[in-house]
């Protein structure tokens, strides 16, 4: 897998858009996650997402719409979801489009406007 898979580790914020532009999908197999900023960044980069159905993730990722949700710790289900996205270009495109659309809800200007309305 060495030539097909890369574990990047920490990426400086200014490099993140370039790194995400080279990704085929984002995988977040957390056992627990409140939300995960990386999900928002991936959606804004139009990446299909495979993530664990835990914590705040299902509030952002709708299974089959803007990503795929798997049970935490479900390695086989996770592998199947990754394989489906990588082998089905139509599915990858639909999830990418859904992610990009949902990501608009987390644009800084949109969030600032919501906060302003509260005040």
Secondary structure, DSSP 8 states (H G I E B T S, - for coil): -TTT--------HHHHHHHHHT-SEEEE--SS-S--HHHHHHHHTT-EEEEES-TTHHHH--BTTTBEEE-TT-HHHHHHHHHHHHH-HHHHHHHHHHHHHHHGGG-HHHHHHHHHHH-
